[in-house]
Amino acid sequence: MKQKAKMSKPWIMAFIVLSGIAIFTSCEKFSYVLETVDPVVPVLFQTEIQPIFTNNCINCHRGSRNPDLRDGNSFASLTTGGYVTAPAATSRLNVMINSASHAAFTLDTEKQKILIWIEQGAQNN
């Protein structure tokens, strides 16, 4: 009887390993489509850009650290503080949000919106 139990042990282990492989692997492939922002569509400051600042940046930039990104202050702080200048890709705001210290706070689509907003003239609309 002991010999029979010893012989079935490797088969049980093989079954468990193969079952685990079957469970953790799948034929289904996942692909992610990166969302992009249409550069032709106007990006509105009040409804698209300010919410990005409010949701992601306001914890640090609420008046005590420049730029002041609180609602009602952010546009003036960005435009008079030299954060939104042409060319947009090298503007201070774009460089900052893509820097290592700030990159994790915003999504790629949010960074695209901010860049396009600057390219479109950084209007207070």
Backbone bond lengths (Angstrom), bond angles and torsions (degrees), N, CA, C in turn:
res aa  C-N    CA-C-N  psi(-1)  N-CA   C-N-CA  omega(-1)  CA-C   N-CA-C  phi
1 M - - - 1.447 - - 1.520 111.20 -
2 K 1.351 117.00 -41.72 1.450 120.05 177.92 1.518 111.03 -62.04
3 Q 1.332 115.52 -37.15 1.461 119.16 -179.75 1.525 110.68 -65.88
4 K 1.314 117.47 -38.24 1.454 121.87 179.02 1.533 110.28 -64.81
5 A 1.320 117.68 -39.79 1.462 122.30 178.82 1.512 110.62 -66.60
6 K 1.347 117.61 -38.96 1.460 121.23 178.40 1.521 110.92 -65.37
7 M 1.313 118.80 -36.32 1.456 122.67 -178.86 1.526 111.36 -71.02
8 S 1.333 118.33 -33.13 1.462 120.12 -176.96 1.528 112.42 -82.59
9 K 1.331 117.73 -18.05 1.457 121.31 -179.34 1.533 112.48 -59.38
10 P 1.330 120.05 -47.79 1.471 119.40 178.71 1.528 112.51 -62.78
11 W 1.321 116.54 -35.14 1.462 119.73 179.84 1.529 110.94 -68.13
12 I 1.321 115.89 -39.02 1.471 120.10 177.86 1.511 110.04 -65.34
13 M 1.329 116.68 -43.89 1.469 120.32 179.41 1.528 110.50 -63.21
14 A 1.330 117.27 -42.70 1.460 121.37 178.89 1.530 110.15 -61.96
15 F 1.327 116.23 -41.14 1.463 120.49 178.54 1.525 110.84 -63.21
16 I 1.327 117.08 -43.10 1.471 121.00 -179.88 1.527 110.53 -64.14
17 V 1.319 116.62 -44.38 1.468 120.22 179.86 1.524 110.60 -63.59
18 L 1.301 117.62 -47.26 1.469 120.99 179.81 1.532 111.57 -64.26
19 S 1.313 116.66 -37.80 1.466 119.84 177.09 1.522 110.55 -64.63
20 G 1.322 116.48 -41.53 1.458 120.34 178.06 1.513 111.86 -62.36
21 I 1.323 116.52 -41.95 1.466 120.39 177.76 1.521 110.20 -62.96
22 A 1.307 116.87 -43.22 1.466 120.93 -179.82 1.525 111.74 -64.39
23 I 1.318 116.74 -36.26 1.469 120.50 -179.09 1.534 111.11 -71.30
24 F 1.334 116.05 -42.77 1.461 119.75 -173.35 1.521 114.28 -87.29
25 T 1.309 118.42 -5.01 1.459 120.55 174.54 1.512 108.04 -111.86
26 S 1.290 115.25 156.69 1.452 119.07 -177.21 1.517 109.34 -148.01
27 C 1.294 115.43 153.15 1.449 120.53 175.66 1.523 110.90 -81.49
28 E 1.304 115.49 -17.31 1.453 119.99 -177.46 1.521 110.13 -75.13
29 K 1.308 115.89 130.61 1.461 121.36 178.45 1.521 108.24 -105.43
30 F 1.311 115.81 138.11 1.445 121.06 178.26 1.520 108.82 -102.90
31 S 1.288 115.28 137.85 1.459 119.35 173.64 1.519 107.51 -134.71
32 Y 1.284 114.77 145.44 1.447 120.73 -177.88 1.515 108.48 -116.96
33 V 1.306 115.38 128.67 1.447 120.97 177.29 1.519 106.99 -94.59
34 L 1.315 115.21 121.11 1.449 118.92 178.42 1.519 109.52 -73.12
35 E 1.306 114.98 128.01 1.449 120.29 178.93 1.522 108.16 -75.32
36 T 1.316 115.61 135.45 1.460 119.87 177.43 1.517 109.27 -121.26
37 V 1.295 115.15 160.74 1.453 121.64 -179.71 1.522 107.53 -106.91
38 D 1.318 116.71 131.94 1.459 121.60 179.40 1.525 108.91 -72.55
39 P 1.329 118.56 117.37 1.462 120.76 -177.22 1.531 114.24 -70.53
40 V 1.325 117.01 -11.37 1.461 120.44 -179.67 1.533 111.32 -84.39
41 V 1.311 116.76 -31.00 1.460 121.37 -179.06 1.529 108.87 -73.64
42 P 1.317 118.18 129.50 1.468 120.22 179.77 1.528 112.16 -61.23
43 V 1.317 115.71 134.43 1.461 122.15 176.32 1.522 106.74 -97.46
44 L 1.326 116.34 122.87 1.456 121.92 -176.02 1.526 110.92 -94.44
45 F 1.312 115.31 131.18 1.460 119.97 -176.83 1.525 111.90 -62.79
46 Q 1.326 117.56 -52.76 1.464 121.03 -172.91 1.527 113.70 -66.31
47 T 1.330 117.80 -35.05 1.470 119.73 -174.98 1.527 114.08 -100.44
48 E 1.340 118.10 -16.16 1.464 119.64 -177.33 1.527 113.78 -121.64
49 I 1.325 117.49 -41.50 1.462 120.44 -176.38 1.522 111.58 -85.04
50 Q 1.317 117.67 -48.51 1.466 119.92 -179.23 1.531 112.35 -58.29
51 P 1.346 119.62 -40.86 1.473 118.61 176.55 1.535 113.42 -60.64
52 I 1.332 117.93 -31.12 1.464 120.61 176.08 1.524 109.23 -63.29
53 F 1.325 116.18 -46.74 1.459 120.31 179.20 1.528 110.88 -64.44
54 T 1.317 116.35 -43.58 1.465 120.63 -178.18 1.524 111.12 -63.13
55 N 1.314 117.35 -41.51 1.463 121.32 -176.69 1.528 114.08 -79.63
56 N 1.330 117.05 -29.38 1.461 119.29 -170.64 1.523 116.07 -117.39
57 C 1.308 117.77 -25.41 1.462 119.95 -167.33 1.528 114.47 -115.98
58 I 1.310 116.14 -18.61 1.460 121.66 -170.19 1.532 113.07 -65.80
59 N 1.325 117.92 -22.28 1.464 119.44 179.20 1.527 111.74 -59.67
60 C 1.310 117.05 -37.20 1.468 120.55 179.77 1.527 112.40 -101.13
61 H 1.325 116.93 -37.18 1.470 121.64 -173.58 1.526 110.97 -101.65
62 R 1.308 116.05 64.97 1.461 120.29 -178.43 1.520 112.12 -116.79
63 G 1.318 116.22 33.36 1.451 119.83 175.62 1.504 114.49 116.62
64 S 1.319 117.21 -31.81 1.459 119.30 -178.58 1.526 112.10 -89.78
65 R 1.320 117.94 -13.11 1.466 123.28 179.15 1.517 108.62 -130.71
66 N 1.315 116.75 132.03 1.467 120.88 179.20 1.511 110.79 -78.53
67 P 1.329 117.23 146.28 1.463 127.26 -8.94 1.527 111.09 -76.36
68 D 1.298 115.03 152.44 1.466 122.07 176.43 1.523 107.16 -77.33
69 L 1.317 117.16 110.18 1.471 121.27 -174.34 1.522 113.41 -103.15
70 R 1.311 116.92 17.60 1.465 119.50 175.77 1.520 109.50 -70.08
71 D 1.324 114.58 148.87 1.461 120.83 178.11 1.524 109.06 -57.61
72 G 1.310 116.23 130.02 1.453 121.69 -178.45 1.521 112.92 97.50
73 N 1.316 117.25 -21.74 1.466 121.73 -179.76 1.526 113.00 -113.25
74 S 1.310 116.48 -24.40 1.462 120.58 -168.89 1.521 114.07 -62.92
75 F 1.320 118.11 -44.86 1.466 119.20 -176.56 1.520 110.62 -60.09
76 A 1.317 117.11 -49.37 1.467 120.61 -179.88 1.527 110.87 -63.44
77 S 1.306 116.97 -40.94 1.458 120.98 -179.76 1.527 111.46 -62.93
78 L 1.316 116.96 -39.82 1.461 121.33 -179.72 1.519 112.28 -72.70
79 T 1.323 116.74 -43.27 1.465 119.72 -174.88 1.522 112.71 -78.21
80 T 1.317 118.46 -38.61 1.467 119.30 179.91 1.526 111.76 -84.26
81 G 1.306 117.28 -17.85 1.459 121.19 -179.91 1.515 114.43 -89.40
82 G 1.330 116.89 2.36 1.458 120.91 177.96 1.518 115.07 75.31
83 Y 1.313 117.63 26.35 1.466 121.15 -179.62 1.519 113.36 -88.18
84 V 1.326 117.82 -24.19 1.465 121.09 -178.86 1.526 108.85 -119.04
85 T 1.310 115.00 96.80 1.453 122.29 -179.18 1.518 109.54 -131.17
86 A 1.319 115.59 161.08 1.463 120.32 176.23 1.529 108.48 -90.25
87 P 1.295 117.72 148.36 1.460 128.63 -8.28 1.530 111.35 -70.84
88 A 1.296 114.70 147.86 1.467 121.24 -173.32 1.520 113.00 -59.49
89 A 1.314 117.04 -37.82 1.465 120.21 -176.75 1.524 112.18 -63.04
90 T 1.325 117.17 -29.52 1.462 119.99 -179.79 1.526 112.32 -105.19
91 S 1.326 117.10 9.43 1.462 119.70 177.68 1.524 109.41 -64.56
92 R 1.287 115.43 152.12 1.464 121.27 -176.89 1.530 111.84 -59.31
93 L 1.330 117.27 -40.95 1.466 120.76 179.70 1.528 110.87 -63.52
94 N 1.331 117.50 -46.82 1.463 120.98 -179.56 1.524 110.80 -63.74
95 V 1.306 117.34 -42.60 1.467 120.60 179.14 1.527 110.04 -63.16
96 M 1.316 117.18 -42.13 1.469 120.96 -178.78 1.532 112.27 -64.75
97 I 1.335 117.65 -46.68 1.468 119.07 -176.53 1.523 112.48 -69.91
98 N 1.327 116.67 -17.69 1.464 120.68 177.68 1.525 112.69 -100.03
99 S 1.323 117.51 -1.83 1.462 120.68 179.79 1.525 109.76 -72.74
100 A 1.310 115.53 161.70 1.465 120.57 -178.08 1.525 112.14 -59.18
101 S 1.312 116.80 -33.50 1.466 119.39 -177.08 1.525 113.52 -77.00
102 H 1.335 117.84 -18.16 1.462 121.22 -177.00 1.530 114.39 -119.26
103 A 1.307 118.79 -14.42 1.471 122.47 -171.52 1.525 113.89 -57.52
104 A 1.306 117.88 -33.67 1.470 120.41 -175.86 1.522 113.22 -76.56
105 F 1.309 118.15 -12.10 1.457 120.53 -175.79 1.526 113.73 -81.67
106 T 1.326 118.16 -19.91 1.464 120.99 -177.97 1.524 110.30 -128.44
107 L 1.316 115.32 151.40 1.457 121.78 176.48 1.522 109.61 -78.22
108 D 1.322 116.18 161.89 1.466 120.31 179.12 1.525 111.70 -60.14
109 T 1.337 117.10 -39.43 1.467 118.92 179.37 1.525 111.12 -66.26
110 E 1.316 117.63 -33.74 1.464 120.65 177.47 1.525 110.38 -68.25
111 K 1.318 116.74 -39.48 1.471 120.87 176.13 1.527 109.97 -63.06
112 Q 1.344 116.48 -40.86 1.466 120.62 178.23 1.521 110.74 -62.12
113 K 1.334 116.82 -43.93 1.467 120.38 179.78 1.517 111.31 -60.84
114 I 1.320 116.76 -43.55 1.462 120.31 180.00 1.523 110.18 -64.18
115 L 1.318 117.44 -43.55 1.465 121.24 178.13 1.522 111.15 -61.15
116 I 1.321 116.63 -46.46 1.471 120.65 -179.80 1.520 110.53 -65.25
117 W 1.330 117.35 -39.21 1.463 120.90 177.19 1.523 109.91 -58.99
118 I 1.320 118.02 -44.14 1.466 120.66 177.58 1.515 110.88 -64.75
119 E 1.347 117.31 -43.61 1.461 121.33 178.32 1.528 111.84 -60.19
120 Q 1.333 116.71 -33.03 1.458 121.60 -179.36 1.530 112.15 -81.76
121 G 1.311 116.88 5.64 1.462 119.53 175.14 1.509 114.56 105.57
122 A 1.320 119.21 4.80 1.465 123.69 177.07 1.532 111.46 48.42
123 Q 1.319 114.53 59.03 1.456 120.34 -178.48 1.527 111.53 -83.63
124 N 1.327 115.94 150.38 1.468 121.87 175.47 1.524 107.70 -91.39
125 N 1.305 116.06 72.30 1.475 121.48 -175.84 1.515 111.11 -116.40
